Amino acid sequence: MSTHLPRPVLPFLTLLSLVALVAAAGCEKKSGAEAMLDDLKSTAKGALDSAKATSSETRAETEKALSAKVAELKEKIDSLEHEARSLSGDAKRDAEGRIATLRERHQDLVRRLDKVESASGDAWKDAAKGLDGAADDLRGAFDKAKARFN
């Protein structure tokens, strides 16, 4: 018995083998759309990671600036209290009352700063804005009190 295949079957099997090889190779590669989708996912993930890092840096910088503002106001109030020691009579009592009010408002700022530092998610942004506004208000009150002493 002969093991030779008829001539017309041989090209068909060769072609079938080549198609199978190409198909197998194509299974390992992703389609153009799949590759683009993977690239897009990778780019989006990188952008998100970058945004998170930037947000963390921005939050840390904001908290540091607010903390410095609160500390600066404490120093100003301390300085004003030192100046008020040289006053006497009604002026001294008035100064002491204003300084006590400034200290109470400063303590409120310290509590707000704690809330900013412990806030999660986007809540810290609102807390930070509130603290910043309250610090500006206290600075205005300080300026008015200082003007009365001069």
C-alpha positions as CSV (number, residue, x, y, z in Angstrom):
1,M,0.0,0.0,0.0
2,S,1.3,3.4,-0.9
3,T,1.5,6.2,1.7
4,H,1.7,9.0,-0.8
5,L,-1.2,11.5,-0.9
6,P,-2.7,12.5,-4.2
7,R,-1.2,15.7,-5.6
8,P,-4.4,17.9,-5.2
9,V,-4.6,17.1,-1.4
10,L,-1.0,18.1,-0.6
11,P,-1.4,21.9,-1.5
12,F,-4.7,21.9,0.4
13,L,-3.0,20.5,3.6
14,T,-0.2,22.9,3.2
15,L,-2.6,25.8,3.0
16,L,-4.6,24.5,5.9
17,S,-1.4,24.2,8.0
18,L,-0.4,27.8,7.2
19,V,-3.9,29.1,8.1
20,A,-3.6,27.2,11.4
21,L,-0.2,28.7,12.2
22,V,-1.4,32.2,11.4
23,A,-4.5,31.7,13.5
24,A,-2.4,30.4,16.4
25,A,0.0,33.3,16.2
26,G,-3.0,35.7,16.1
27,C,-4.3,34.3,19.3
28,E,-1.2,35.4,21.1
29,K,-1.4,38.9,19.8
30,K,-4.2,41.3,20.7
31,S,-6.3,43.0,18.1
32,G,-5.6,46.7,17.4
33,A,-8.7,47.7,19.3
34,E,-7.7,45.6,22.3
35,A,-4.2,47.0,22.3
36,M,-5.5,50.5,22.1
37,L,-7.9,49.8,25.0
38,D,-5.1,48.4,27.1
39,D,-3.0,51.5,26.3
40,L,-5.8,53.8,27.2
41,K,-6.4,52.0,30.5
42,S,-2.7,52.2,31.3
43,T,-2.6,55.9,30.5
44,A,-5.8,56.6,32.5
45,K,-4.4,54.7,35.5
46,G,-1.1,56.7,35.2
47,A,-3.1,60.0,35.1
48,L,-5.2,58.9,38.1
49,D,-2.2,57.9,40.1
50,S,-0.5,61.2,39.2
51,A,-3.7,63.2,40.2
52,K,-3.8,61.3,43.5
53,A,-0.2,62.1,44.2
54,T,-0.7,65.8,43.3
55,S,-3.8,65.9,45.4
56,S,-1.9,64.5,48.4
57,E,0.8,67.0,47.9
58,T,-1.7,69.9,47.5
59,R,-3.5,68.7,50.7
60,A,-0.2,68.5,52.6
61,E,0.8,72.0,51.4
62,T,-2.6,73.5,52.2
63,E,-2.5,72.0,55.7
64,K,1.0,73.2,56.3
65,A,0.1,76.8,55.1
66,L,-3.0,76.8,57.4
67,S,-1.0,75.5,60.3
68,A,1.5,78.3,59.8
69,K,-1.3,80.9,59.6
70,V,-2.8,79.6,62.9
71,A,0.7,79.7,64.5
72,E,1.4,83.2,63.2
73,L,-1.9,84.5,64.7
74,K,-1.0,83.0,68.1
75,E,2.3,84.8,68.0
76,K,0.6,88.1,67.1
77,I,-1.9,87.6,70.0
78,D,1.0,86.9,72.4
79,S,2.8,90.0,71.2
80,L,-0.4,92.1,71.7
81,E,-0.8,90.7,75.2
82,H,2.8,91.7,76.0
83,E,2.1,95.2,74.7
84,A,-1.1,95.4,76.8
85,R,0.8,94.8,80.0
86,S,2.1,98.4,79.8
87,L,-1.4,99.8,79.8
88,S,-3.3,100.8,82.9
89,G,-6.9,101.4,84.0
90,D,-9.8,101.1,81.6
91,A,-7.4,100.7,78.6
92,K,-5.8,97.7,80.2
93,R,-9.2,96.1,81.1
94,D,-10.4,96.8,77.5
95,A,-7.2,95.2,76.1
96,E,-7.5,92.2,78.3
97,G,-11.1,91.6,77.3
98,R,-10.2,91.9,73.6
99,I,-7.2,89.6,74.0
100,A,-9.4,87.0,75.8
101,T,-11.8,87.1,72.8
102,L,-8.9,86.8,70.4
103,R,-7.6,83.8,72.3
104,E,-11.0,82.1,72.3
105,R,-11.3,82.6,68.5
106,H,-7.7,81.3,68.1
107,Q,-8.7,78.1,70.0
108,D,-11.6,77.7,67.6
109,L,-9.0,77.9,64.8
110,V,-6.9,75.2,66.4
111,R,-10.0,72.9,66.7
112,R,-10.8,73.6,63.0
113,L,-7.2,72.8,62.0
114,D,-7.6,69.4,63.8
115,K,-10.8,68.8,61.8
116,V,-9.0,69.7,58.5
117,E,-6.2,67.3,59.3
118,S,-8.5,64.5,60.2
119,A,-11.1,65.0,57.4
120,S,-11.3,62.4,54.7
121,G,-12.0,62.6,51.0
122,D,-13.2,65.9,49.7
123,A,-14.5,67.0,53.1
124,W,-11.1,68.4,54.0
125,K,-11.4,71.0,51.2
126,D,-14.6,72.5,52.8
127,A,-13.0,72.3,56.2
128,A,-9.9,74.0,54.9
129,K,-11.9,76.8,53.2
130,G,-13.8,77.4,56.5
131,L,-10.6,77.5,58.5
132,D,-8.9,79.9,56.0
133,G,-11.9,82.2,56.2
134,A,-12.0,82.1,60.0
135,A,-8.3,82.8,60.2
136,D,-8.8,85.9,57.9
137,D,-11.6,87.0,60.2
138,L,-9.4,86.6,63.3
139,R,-6.6,88.6,61.6
140,G,-9.1,91.4,61.0
141,A,-10.2,91.3,64.6
142,F,-6.6,91.3,65.7
143,D,-5.9,94.3,63.5
144,K,-8.8,96.2,65.0
145,A,-7.7,95.4,68.5
146,K,-4.1,96.4,67.8
147,A,-5.3,99.7,66.3
148,R,-7.1,100.5,69.6
149,F,-3.8,100.1,71.5
150,N,-1.9,102.5,69.3
